[in-house]
Amino acid sequence: MGSRAETARPALLAALKDVDAAVRAQAAIALARLGGSLEATLPALLAARRAADEEVRAGAAAAWGRIGPGVRAALPYLRQQYGAGTPG
């Protein structure tokens, strides 16, 4: 997407903190549709996946699905930010 779409990213990231669960869910999906920098989007989508509201979690899951294989490219970033988490 173009620079116009990128200007929407901050508003969508802010919308993930809205009091209305439907707004948060739709913001997650819209962020995935934007594409572009996953570094700016993934932390917010990770938080949305852990939300108390089922609708928000579903929106975040749909967003992850929409990103698809692109999420793999972000794994090094996620490991750096959140730790590798070795079991045992």
C-alpha positions as CSV (number, residue, x, y, z in Angstrom):
1,M,0.0,0.0,0.0
2,G,1.1,3.6,-0.5
3,S,2.0,6.4,1.8
4,R,-1.7,7.2,2.4
5,A,-2.2,3.8,3.9
6,E,0.9,4.2,6.0
7,T,-0.5,7.4,7.5
8,A,-3.5,5.3,8.7
9,R,-1.2,2.9,10.7
10,P,-0.9,5.2,13.9
11,A,-4.7,5.6,14.0
12,L,-5.3,1.9,13.7
13,L,-2.7,1.1,16.3
14,A,-4.5,3.6,18.6
15,A,-7.8,1.9,17.7
16,L,-6.5,-1.3,19.1
17,K,-6.9,0.3,22.5
18,D,-10.4,1.6,22.0
19,V,-13.0,0.7,24.6
20,D,-15.3,-0.9,22.0
21,A,-14.2,-4.5,21.2
22,A,-15.6,-4.3,17.7
23,V,-13.4,-1.3,17.0
24,R,-10.4,-3.2,18.3
25,A,-11.2,-6.3,16.2
26,Q,-11.6,-4.3,13.0
27,A,-8.5,-2.3,13.7
28,A,-6.5,-5.6,13.9
29,I,-7.8,-6.8,10.6
30,A,-7.2,-3.4,8.9
31,L,-3.6,-3.4,10.1
32,A,-3.0,-6.7,8.4
33,R,-4.6,-5.4,5.2
34,L,-2.1,-2.5,5.3
35,G,0.9,-4.8,5.0
36,G,4.1,-2.9,5.1
37,S,6.2,-2.8,8.3
38,L,5.5,-5.8,10.5
39,E,7.7,-4.4,13.2
40,A,5.2,-1.6,13.8
41,T,2.2,-3.9,13.7
42,L,3.2,-7.3,15.2
43,P,3.6,-6.1,18.8
44,A,0.1,-4.6,18.8
45,L,-1.4,-7.8,17.2
46,L,0.4,-9.9,19.8
47,A,-1.3,-7.9,22.5
48,A,-4.6,-8.2,20.8
49,R,-4.3,-12.0,20.6
50,R,-4.1,-12.0,24.4
51,A,-7.1,-9.7,24.9
52,A,-9.9,-10.7,27.3
53,D,-12.6,-10.1,24.7
54,E,-13.1,-13.0,22.3
55,E,-14.1,-10.7,19.4
56,V,-10.7,-8.9,19.7
57,R,-8.8,-12.2,19.8
58,A,-10.7,-13.4,16.7
59,G,-9.9,-10.2,14.9
60,A,-6.2,-10.5,15.8
61,A,-6.2,-14.2,14.7
62,A,-7.8,-13.2,11.4
63,A,-5.1,-10.5,11.0
64,W,-2.3,-13.1,11.6
65,G,-3.9,-15.3,9.0
66,R,-4.1,-12.5,6.5
67,I,-0.4,-11.7,7.0
68,G,0.2,-15.4,6.4
69,P,3.8,-16.5,5.6
70,G,5.0,-12.9,6.1
71,V,4.9,-13.6,9.9
72,R,7.8,-15.9,9.5
73,A,10.0,-13.0,8.3
74,A,9.2,-11.4,11.7
75,L,10.3,-14.3,13.8
76,P,13.8,-13.0,14.5
77,Y,12.3,-9.7,15.6
78,L,9.8,-11.4,17.8
79,R,12.5,-13.6,19.4
80,Q,14.6,-10.5,20.1
81,Q,11.7,-8.6,21.6
82,Y,10.0,-11.3,23.6
83,G,12.8,-13.9,24.1
84,A,13.2,-17.3,22.5
85,G,11.4,-19.1,25.4
86,T,13.1,-22.4,25.6
87,P,11.1,-25.2,27.3
88,G,12.3,-27.0,30.4
